[in-house]
């Protein structure tokens, strides 16, 4: 993967990193936005737990 050819998904500058399923530049605010869109460092785990809780609540 050639990151240098990609653009930051948030500000359009040349991307420097691929993190949280997004191309981002080196700015902290873009890394933070990518992380928030992803739902935080453990976003997939959190989403799974919330889905399980919803399911449990609907059965009660
Ligand atoms: Zn950026």
PDB file of the backbone (N, CA, C, O) and the ligand in Angstrom, with CONECT records:
HET     ZN  A 101       1
ATOM      1  N   UNK A   1       0.856  -1.203   0.000  1.00  0.00           N
ATOM      2  CA  UNK A   1       0.000   0.000   0.000  1.00  0.00           C
ATOM      3  C   UNK A   1       0.886   1.246   0.000  1.00  0.00           C
ATOM      4  O   UNK A   1       1.773   1.386   0.842  1.00  0.00           O
ATOM      5  N   UNK A   2       0.643   2.128  -0.931  1.00  0.00           N
ATOM      6  CA  UNK A   2       1.448   3.341  -1.035  1.00  0.00           C
ATOM      7  C   UNK A   2       0.711   4.506  -0.385  1.00  0.00           C
ATOM      8  O   UNK A   2      -0.087   5.188  -1.027  1.00  0.00           O
ATOM      9  N   UNK A   3       0.982   4.714   0.857  1.00  0.00           N
ATOM     10  CA  UNK A   3       0.278   5.738   1.633  1.00  0.00           C
ATOM     11  C   UNK A   3       0.522   7.147   1.083  1.00  0.00           C
ATOM     12  O   UNK A   3      -0.357   8.007   1.138  1.00  0.00           O
ATOM     13  N   UNK A   4       1.712   7.364   0.561  1.00  0.00           N
ATOM     14  CA  UNK A   4       2.065   8.696   0.060  1.00  0.00           C
ATOM     15  C   UNK A   4       1.124   9.181  -1.058  1.00  0.00           C
ATOM     16  O   UNK A   4       0.966  10.384  -1.267  1.00  0.00           O
ATOM     17  N   UNK A   5       0.510   8.238  -1.765  1.00  0.00           N
ATOM     18  CA  UNK A   5      -0.382   8.615  -2.860  1.00  0.00           C
ATOM     19  C   UNK A   5      -1.804   8.883  -2.388  1.00  0.00           C
ATOM     20  O   UNK A   5      -2.629   9.403  -3.139  1.00  0.00           O
ATOM     21  N   UNK A   6      -2.079   8.528  -1.150  1.00  0.00           N
ATOM     22  CA  UNK A   6      -3.432   8.716  -0.609  1.00  0.00           C
ATOM     23  C   UNK A   6      -3.552  10.081   0.049  1.00  0.00           C
ATOM     24  O   UNK A   6      -2.562  10.736   0.375  1.00  0.00           O
ATOM     25  N   UNK A   7      -4.815  10.485   0.233  1.00  0.00           N
ATOM     26  CA  UNK A   7      -5.064  11.765   0.900  1.00  0.00           C
ATOM     27  C   UNK A   7      -5.732  11.522   2.243  1.00  0.00           C
ATOM     28  O   UNK A   7      -6.441  10.534   2.434  1.00  0.00           O
ATOM     29  N   UNK A   8      -5.496  12.434   3.160  1.00  0.00           N
ATOM     30  CA  UNK A   8      -6.161  12.378   4.454  1.00  0.00           C
ATOM     31  C   UNK A   8      -7.677  12.469   4.224  1.00  0.00           C
ATOM     32  O   UNK A   8      -8.139  13.333   3.478  1.00  0.00           O
ATOM     33  N   UNK A   9      -8.427  11.603   4.844  1.00  0.00           N
ATOM     34  CA  UNK A   9      -9.885  11.565   4.626  1.00  0.00           C
ATOM     35  C   UNK A   9     -10.590  12.762   5.247  1.00  0.00           C
ATOM     36  O   UNK A   9     -11.756  13.017   4.947  1.00  0.00           O
ATOM     37  N   UNK A  10      -9.901  13.490   6.099  1.00  0.00           N
ATOM     38  CA  UNK A  10     -10.572  14.562   6.834  1.00  0.00           C
ATOM     39  C   UNK A  10     -10.183  15.950   6.357  1.00  0.00           C
ATOM     40  O   UNK A  10     -11.031  16.842   6.316  1.00  0.00           O
ATOM     41  N   UNK A  11      -8.917  16.157   5.994  1.00  0.00           N
ATOM     42  CA  UNK A  11      -8.519  17.499   5.581  1.00  0.00           C
ATOM     43  C   UNK A  11      -7.967  17.535   4.154  1.00  0.00           C
ATOM     44  O   UNK A  11      -7.759  18.619   3.609  1.00  0.00           O
ATOM     45  N   UNK A  12      -7.725  16.374   3.539  1.00  0.00           N
ATOM     46  CA  UNK A  12      -7.282  16.339   2.154  1.00  0.00           C
ATOM     47  C   UNK A  12      -5.793  16.524   1.942  1.00  0.00           C
ATOM     48  O   UNK A  12      -5.325  16.536   0.803  1.00  0.00           O
ATOM     49  N   UNK A  13      -5.040  16.667   3.028  1.00  0.00           N
ATOM     50  CA  UNK A  13      -3.583  16.740   2.882  1.00  0.00           C
ATOM     51  C   UNK A  13      -3.048  15.338   2.540  1.00  0.00           C
ATOM     52  O   UNK A  13      -3.754  14.344   2.708  1.00  0.00           O
ATOM     53  N   UNK A  14      -1.823  15.269   2.070  1.00  0.00           N
ATOM     54  CA  UNK A  14      -1.247  13.941   1.789  1.00  0.00           C
ATOM     55  C   UNK A  14      -1.251  13.080   3.054  1.00  0.00           C
ATOM     56  O   UNK A  14      -0.873  13.535   4.133  1.00  0.00           O
ATOM     57  N   UNK A  15      -1.684  11.840   2.897  1.00  0.00           N
ATOM     58  CA  UNK A  15      -1.774  10.956   4.056  1.00  0.00           C
ATOM     59  C   UNK A  15      -0.390  10.506   4.506  1.00  0.00           C
ATOM     60  O   UNK A  15       0.523  10.326   3.701  1.00  0.00           O
ATOM     61  N   UNK A  16      -0.268  10.335   5.792  1.00  0.00           N
ATOM     62  CA  UNK A  16       0.995   9.841   6.360  1.00  0.00           C
ATOM     63  C   UNK A  16       0.803   8.518   7.083  1.00  0.00           C
ATOM     64  O   UNK A  16       1.754   7.763   7.291  1.00  0.00           O
ATOM     65  N   UNK A  17      -0.424   8.252   7.458  1.00  0.00           N
ATOM     66  CA  UNK A  17      -0.700   7.035   8.219  1.00  0.00           C
ATOM     67  C   UNK A  17      -1.984   6.383   7.759  1.00  0.00           C
ATOM     68  O   UNK A  17      -2.862   7.031   7.189  1.00  0.00           O
ATOM     69  N   UNK A  18      -2.080   5.096   8.013  1.00  0.00           N
ATOM     70  CA  UNK A  18      -3.359   4.404   7.835  1.00  0.00           C
ATOM     71  C   UNK A  18      -3.716   3.854   9.206  1.00  0.00           C
ATOM     72  O   UNK A  18      -3.123   2.888   9.686  1.00  0.00           O
ATOM     73  N   UNK A  19      -4.695   4.491   9.817  1.00  0.00           N
ATOM     74  CA  UNK A  19      -5.084   4.106  11.170  1.00  0.00           C
ATOM     75  C   UNK A  19      -6.589   4.108  11.291  1.00  0.00           C
ATOM     76  O   UNK A  19      -7.272   4.906  10.649  1.00  0.00           O
ATOM     77  N   UNK A  20      -7.107   3.216  12.114  1.00  0.00           N
ATOM     78  CA  UNK A  20      -8.551   3.157  12.379  1.00  0.00           C
ATOM     79  C   UNK A  20      -9.339   3.058  11.068  1.00  0.00           C
ATOM     80  O   UNK A  20     -10.397   3.670  10.923  1.00  0.00           O
ATOM     81  N   UNK A  21      -8.815   2.287  10.126  1.00  0.00           N
ATOM     82  CA  UNK A  21      -9.484   2.081   8.839  1.00  0.00           C
ATOM     83  C   UNK A  21      -9.625   3.365   8.036  1.00  0.00           C
ATOM     84  O   UNK A  21     -10.567   3.495   7.255  1.00  0.00           O
ATOM     85  N   UNK A  22      -8.712   4.321   8.209  1.00  0.00           N
ATOM     86  CA  UNK A  22      -8.803   5.569   7.458  1.00  0.00           C
ATOM     87  C   UNK A  22      -7.398   6.073   7.143  1.00  0.00           C
ATOM     88  O   UNK A  22      -6.456   5.882   7.913  1.00  0.00           O
ATOM     89  N   UNK A  23      -7.291   6.722   5.984  1.00  0.00           N
ATOM     90  CA  UNK A  23      -6.034   7.395   5.687  1.00  0.00           C
ATOM     91  C   UNK A  23      -6.064   8.741   6.383  1.00  0.00           C
ATOM     92  O   UNK A  23      -7.032   9.493   6.280  1.00  0.00           O
ATOM     93  N   UNK A  24      -4.992   9.026   7.088  1.00  0.00           N
ATOM     94  CA  UNK A  24      -4.941  10.309   7.802  1.00  0.00           C
ATOM     95  C   UNK A  24      -3.550  10.921   7.664  1.00  0.00           C
ATOM     96  O   UNK A  24      -2.562  10.219   7.447  1.00  0.00           O
ATOM     97  N   UNK A  25      -3.498  12.263   7.798  1.00  0.00           N
ATOM     98  CA  UNK A  25      -2.219  12.941   7.783  1.00  0.00           C
ATOM     99  C   UNK A  25      -1.632  12.889   9.200  1.00  0.00           C
ATOM    100  O   UNK A  25      -2.117  12.155  10.061  1.00  0.00           O
ATOM    101  N   UNK A  26      -0.593  13.671   9.417  1.00  0.00           N
ATOM    102  CA  UNK A  26       0.078  13.557  10.713  1.00  0.00           C
ATOM    103  C   UNK A  26      -0.565  14.402  11.809  1.00  0.00           C
ATOM    104  O   UNK A  26      -0.107  14.390  12.952  1.00  0.00           O
ATOM    105  N   UNK A  27      -1.633  15.143  11.462  1.00  0.00           N
ATOM    106  CA  UNK A  27      -2.230  16.023  12.462  1.00  0.00           C
ATOM    107  C   UNK A  27      -3.045  15.231  13.486  1.00  0.00           C
ATOM    108  O   UNK A  27      -3.765  14.288  13.155  1.00  0.00           O
ATOM    109  N   UNK A  28      -2.900  15.653  14.733  1.00  0.00           N
ATOM    110  CA  UNK A  28      -3.579  14.945  15.816  1.00  0.00           C
ATOM    111  C   UNK A  28      -5.094  14.980  15.655  1.00  0.00           C
ATOM    112  O   UNK A  28      -5.777  13.998  15.946  1.00  0.00           O
ATOM    113  N   UNK A  29      -5.619  16.115  15.189  1.00  0.00           N
ATOM    114  CA  UNK A  29      -7.085  16.224  15.102  1.00  0.00           C
ATOM    115  C   UNK A  29      -7.660  15.254  14.079  1.00  0.00           C
ATOM    116  O   UNK A  29      -8.780  14.772  14.247  1.00  0.00           O
ATOM    117  N   UNK A  30      -6.915  14.965  13.033  1.00  0.00           N
ATOM    118  CA  UNK A  30      -7.405  14.011  12.043  1.00  0.00           C
ATOM    119  C   UNK A  30      -7.329  12.590  12.599  1.00  0.00           C
ATOM    120  O   UNK A  30      -8.223  11.779  12.357  1.00  0.00           O
ATOM    121  N   UNK A  31      -6.274  12.293  13.336  1.00  0.00           N
ATOM    122  CA  UNK A  31      -6.171  10.978  13.975  1.00  0.00           C
ATOM    123  C   UNK A  31      -7.316  10.798  14.962  1.00  0.00           C
ATOM    124  O   UNK A  31      -7.895   9.717  15.071  1.00  0.00           O
ATOM    125  N   UNK A  32      -7.630  11.860  15.671  1.00  0.00           N
ATOM    126  CA  UNK A  32      -8.714  11.796  16.647  1.00  0.00           C
ATOM    127  C   UNK A  32     -10.064  11.578  15.975  1.00  0.00           C
ATOM    128  O   UNK A  32     -10.885  10.792  16.447  1.00  0.00           O
ATOM    129  N   UNK A  33     -10.281  12.279  14.872  1.00  0.00           N
ATOM    130  CA  UNK A  33     -11.550  12.114  14.141  1.00  0.00           C
ATOM    131  C   UNK A  33     -11.684  10.707  13.590  1.00  0.00           C
ATOM    132  O   UNK A  33     -12.762  10.114  13.623  1.00  0.00           O
ATOM    133  N   UNK A  34     -10.575  10.178  13.079  1.00  0.00           N
ATOM    134  CA  UNK A  34     -10.607   8.808  12.559  1.00  0.00           C
ATOM    135  C   UNK A  34     -10.965   7.838  13.676  1.00  0.00           C
ATOM    136  O   UNK A  34     -11.738   6.900  13.483  1.00  0.00           O
ATOM    137  N   UNK A  35     -10.391   8.080  14.839  1.00  0.00           N
ATOM    138  CA  UNK A  35     -10.633   7.200  15.980  1.00  0.00           C
ATOM    139  C   UNK A  35     -12.090   7.288  16.429  1.00  0.00           C
ATOM    140  O   UNK A  35     -12.701   6.276  16.775  1.00  0.00           O
ATOM    141  N   UNK A  36     -12.641   8.496  16.422  1.00  0.00           N
ATOM    142  CA  UNK A  36     -14.031   8.666  16.846  1.00  0.00           C
ATOM    143  C   UNK A  36     -14.993   8.019  15.858  1.00  0.00           C
ATOM    144  O   UNK A  36     -15.976   7.395  16.257  1.00  0.00           O
ATOM    145  N   UNK A  37     -14.706   8.170  14.572  1.00  0.00           N
ATOM    146  CA  UNK A  37     -15.587   7.551  13.568  1.00  0.00           C
ATOM    147  C   UNK A  37     -15.566   6.039  13.686  1.00  0.00           C
ATOM    148  O   UNK A  37     -16.546   5.354  13.396  1.00  0.00           O
ATOM    149  N   UNK A  38     -14.443   5.551  14.111  1.00  0.00           N
ATOM    150  CA  UNK A  38     -14.266   4.109  14.264  1.00  0.00           C
ATOM    151  C   UNK A  38     -14.905   3.652  15.576  1.00  0.00           C
ATOM    152  O   UNK A  38     -15.118   2.456  15.778  1.00  0.00           O
ATOM    153  N   UNK A  39     -15.209   4.591  16.462  1.00  0.00           N
ATOM    154  CA  UNK A  39     -15.833   4.252  17.736  1.00  0.00           C
ATOM    155  C   UNK A  39     -14.842   4.054  18.856  1.00  0.00           C
ATOM    156  O   UNK A  39     -15.146   3.381  19.841  1.00  0.00           O
ATOM    157  N   UNK A  40     -13.640   4.639  18.721  1.00  0.00           N
ATOM    158  CA  UNK A  40     -12.632   4.530  19.773  1.00  0.00           C
ATOM    159  C   UNK A  40     -11.717   3.340  19.565  1.00  0.00           C
ATOM    160  O   UNK A  40     -11.910   2.556  18.636  1.00  0.00           O
ATOM    161  N   UNK A  41     -10.722   3.202  20.428  1.00  0.00           N
ATOM    162  CA  UNK A  41      -9.723   2.144  20.255  1.00  0.00           C
ATOM    163  C   UNK A  41     -10.318   0.740  20.222  1.00  0.00           C
ATOM    164  O   UNK A  41      -9.769  -0.144  19.563  1.00  0.00           O
ATOM    165  N   UNK A  42     -11.436   0.519  20.925  1.00  0.00           N
ATOM    166  CA  UNK A  42     -12.070  -0.807  20.943  1.00  0.00           C
ATOM    167  C   UNK A  42     -13.484  -0.727  20.381  1.00  0.00           C
ATOM    168  O   UNK A  42     -14.409  -1.351  20.903  1.00  0.00           O
ATOM    169  N   UNK A  43     -13.639   0.038  19.323  1.00  0.00           N
ATOM    170  CA  UNK A  43     -14.965   0.298  18.763  1.00  0.00           C
ATOM    171  C   UNK A  43     -15.741  -0.943  18.375  1.00  0.00           C
ATOM    172  O   UNK A  43     -16.944  -1.026  18.623  1.00  0.00           O
ATOM    173  N   UNK A  44     -15.070  -1.906  17.771  1.00  0.00           N
ATOM    174  CA  UNK A  44     -15.795  -3.092  17.325  1.00  0.00           C
ATOM    175  C   UNK A  44     -16.282  -3.927  18.508  1.00  0.00           C
ATOM    176  O   UNK A  44     -17.339  -4.555  18.444  1.00  0.00           O
ATOM    177  N   UNK A  45     -15.498  -3.926  19.590  1.00  0.00           N
ATOM    178  CA  UNK A  45     -15.904  -4.681  20.787  1.00  0.00           C
ATOM    179  C   UNK A  45     -17.096  -3.990  21.448  1.00  0.00           C
ATOM    180  O   UNK A  45     -18.053  -4.636  21.875  1.00  0.00           O
ATOM    181  N   UNK A  46     -17.012  -2.670  21.521  1.00  0.00           N
ATOM    182  CA  UNK A  46     -18.080  -1.896  22.140  1.00  0.00           C
ATOM    183  C   UNK A  46     -19.392  -2.070  21.355  1.00  0.00           C
ATOM    184  O   UNK A  46     -20.451  -2.250  21.956  1.00  0.00           O
ATOM    185  N   UNK A  47     -19.326  -2.018  20.052  1.00  0.00           N
ATOM    186  CA  UNK A  47     -20.520  -2.161  19.213  1.00  0.00           C
ATOM    187  C   UNK A  47     -21.145  -3.536  19.407  1.00  0.00           C
ATOM    188  O   UNK A  47     -22.368  -3.672  19.440  1.00  0.00           O
ATOM    189  N   UNK A  48     -20.309  -4.540  19.533  1.00  0.00           N
ATOM    190  CA  UNK A  48     -20.796  -5.901  19.726  1.00  0.00           C
ATOM    191  C   UNK A  48     -21.521  -6.014  21.074  1.00  0.00           C
ATOM    192  O   UNK A  48     -22.594  -6.611  21.165  1.00  0.00           O
ATOM    193  N   UNK A  49     -20.927  -5.442  22.101  1.00  0.00           N
ATOM    194  CA  UNK A  49     -21.526  -5.499  23.433  1.00  0.00           C
ATOM    195  C   UNK A  49     -22.873  -4.763  23.448  1.00  0.00           C
ATOM    196  O   UNK A  49     -23.837  -5.232  24.053  1.00  0.00           O
ATOM    197  N   UNK A  50     -22.928  -3.624  22.787  1.00  0.00           N
ATOM    198  CA  UNK A  50     -24.178  -2.857  22.745  1.00  0.00           C
ATOM    199  C   UNK A  50     -25.275  -3.630  22.012  1.00  0.00           C
ATOM    200  O   UNK A  50     -26.442  -3.582  22.401  1.00  0.00           O
ATOM    201  N   UNK A  51     -24.901  -4.328  20.973  1.00  0.00           N
ATOM    202  CA  UNK A  51     -25.868  -5.131  20.221  1.00  0.00           C
ATOM    203  C   UNK A  51     -26.399  -6.262  21.089  1.00  0.00           C
ATOM    204  O   UNK A  51     -27.586  -6.584  21.040  1.00  0.00           O
ATOM    205  N   UNK A  52     -25.529  -6.857  21.874  1.00  0.00           N
ATOM    206  CA  UNK A  52     -25.942  -7.945  22.770  1.00  0.00           C
ATOM    207  C   UNK A  52     -26.878  -7.418  23.849  1.00  0.00           C
ATOM    208  O   UNK A  52     -27.855  -8.076  24.208  1.00  0.00           O
ATOM    209  N   UNK A  53     -26.580  -6.241  24.359  1.00  0.00           N
ATOM    210  CA  UNK A  53     -27.434  -5.660  25.395  1.00  0.00           C
ATOM    211  C   UNK A  53     -28.808  -5.306  24.846  1.00  0.00           C
ATOM    212  O   UNK A  53     -29.824  -5.478  25.519  1.00  0.00           O
ATOM    213  N   UNK A  54     -28.824  -4.812  23.623  1.00  0.00           N
ATOM    214  CA  UNK A  54     -30.111  -4.498  22.994  1.00  0.00           C
ATOM    215  C   UNK A  54     -30.956  -5.765  22.819  1.00  0.00           C
ATOM    216  O   UNK A  54     -32.165  -5.764  23.050  1.00  0.00           O
ATOM    217  N   UNK A  55     -30.295  -6.823  22.412  1.00  0.00           N
ATOM    218  CA  UNK A  55     -30.988  -8.079  22.190  1.00  0.00           C
ATOM    219  C   UNK A  55     -31.562  -8.610  23.503  1.00  0.00           C
ATOM    220  O   UNK A  55     -32.696  -9.085  23.555  1.00  0.00           O
ATOM    221  N   UNK A  56     -30.759  -8.518  24.554  1.00  0.00           N
ATOM    222  CA  UNK A  56     -31.184  -9.000  25.870  1.00  0.00           C
ATOM    223  C   UNK A  56     -32.386  -8.170  26.352  1.00  0.00           C
ATOM    224  O   UNK A  56     -33.351  -8.716  26.887  1.00  0.00           O
ATOM    225  N   UNK A  57     -32.315  -6.866  26.158  1.00  0.00           N
ATOM    226  CA  UNK A  57     -33.382  -5.978  26.628  1.00  0.00           C
ATOM    227  C   UNK A  57     -34.700  -6.270  25.891  1.00  0.00           C
ATOM    228  O   UNK A  57     -35.778  -6.158  26.475  1.00  0.00           O
ATOM    229  N   UNK A  58     -34.608  -6.639  24.634  1.00  0.00           N
ATOM    230  CA  UNK A  58     -35.827  -6.890  23.860  1.00  0.00           C
ATOM    231  C   UNK A  58     -36.516  -8.192  24.261  1.00  0.00           C
ATOM    232  O   UNK A  58     -37.699  -8.389  23.985  1.00  0.00           O
ATOM    233  N   UNK A  59     -35.768  -9.074  24.912  1.00  0.00           N
ATOM    234  CA  UNK A  59     -36.351 -10.359  25.329  1.00  0.00           C
ATOM    235  C   UNK A  59     -36.995 -10.277  26.708  1.00  0.00           C
ATOM    236  O   UNK A  59     -37.810 -11.122  27.077  1.00  0.00           O
ATOM    237  N   UNK A  60     -36.622  -9.254  27.458  1.00  0.00           N
ATOM    238  CA  UNK A  60     -37.172  -9.142  28.824  1.00  0.00           C
ATOM    239  C   UNK A  60     -38.550  -8.513  28.841  1.00  0.00           C
ATOM    240  O   UNK A  60     -39.143  -8.351  29.908  1.00  0.00           O
TER     241      UNK A  60
HETATM  242 ZN    ZN A 101      -5.692  15.462   7.987  1.00  0.00          ZN
END
